[in-house]
């Protein structure tokens, strides 16, 4: 978690440092968005199935709602570069045994999108991105808790849309597929093992969708 916080602070400071120059160029905007993601989580759900056989009643970890913040820059009329921070919510709990389990993660993503030419206020494009994923999870029961850690990289492909309201405001949308698998470690930085003896992973691969609002700086020029 400390590493995640440090990355978030560094990203924020970097964005603040760049903002005046990009705003002056009339290409810079900031975004707030809500998101929905689905996850694969085979190793996690296999372990949940074993726990349920022993008396728990967990649901599988398969999806989560969240939100995030981003920055975007139009490099030219067609190319848009973007960076974002998005916490991924991936949790479940057992009412029968008062157990809780999550593999929540912080994600920091950067990518590019090519937008097709348009004569209207609606623009559509397609692109790809890279991401850094850091797990800040925990397994809890009445006797105590165990941290779950790990970090790794992933990537995504996506389609995007942006609907201009005026020169300063726009509505954004994104739908795509994420591939990101991160080995899980305990609080002692030891790899968590599956029943077969291989390293257990939190698999965040799946659908990713976002809807947001973008504020371009007042000096922004028309795209």
C-alpha positions, 0 to 999 in steps of 0.5 A, a space after each residue: 500500500 505504501 508503494 501504491 500511495 507513493 506512485 499516486 503522489 508521484 503521478 499527481 505531482 507529475 500531472 501538476 507540473 505538466 498542467 500549465 504547459 499543456 493548458 497553454 497549448 490548449 490540449 489538456 484536460 482532467 477527467 473523473 469517471 465511474 467504472 465497472 470491471 469483470 475479473 477472471 480470478 481462477 486461482 482465487 475462486 478455486 481457493 474460495 470453492 475449497 473454503 466453501 466446502 469447509 463451511 464458508 459461503 463466499 461468492 466468487 470474486 468476478 466483478 466490481 464497481 469503482 471510479 478514478 481520475 485521469 488526465 488527457 492530452 490531444 497530441 493532434 486532431 486524431 491522437 489522444 494520450 491519457 493517463 489514469 488512476 483507478 482502484 479495482 474493487 475485488 472482494 467477497 465475504 462469508 456471512 456464515 463465518 464472518 470471514 472477509 476476503 479481497 484482492 483490491 488493487 491500485 492501477 496506474 494506466 497510460 495509453 493512446 487512442 486514435 480518433 476518427 475524423 468527425 464533423 459532429 460533436 461526437 468522436 469515436 476511436 480505438 487504442 491500447 494502454 499499459 498499466 501497473 497493478 499493485 494489490 493491497 488485499 486482505 483475508 480476515 476472519 474472527 482470529 485475525 487477518 493476513 495481508 495479500 500483496 503483489 505487483 505487476 504490469 498489464 495491458 488493454 485494448 479499448 474503444 473510446 468515445 467523447 461527446 463535446 458539450 462545449 469548449 471546456 466540457 465533454 462526456 467520455 466513454 470507454 469499453 475494452 478488455 484488460 489483461 493483467 495477472 499478478 502473483 499474490 504474496 503474503 505479508 512476508 513477501 512469500 508467494 502464495 501457493 495454489 493447491 497444486 503448488 504453483 504460484 497463485 495469481 490475482 487475475 484482473 483480466 476481463 471487461 473494463 468500462 468507464 463513463 466520465 466527465 472531462 474538463 478541458 482548461 478554459 484556454 483549450 482550443 477546438 479539437 
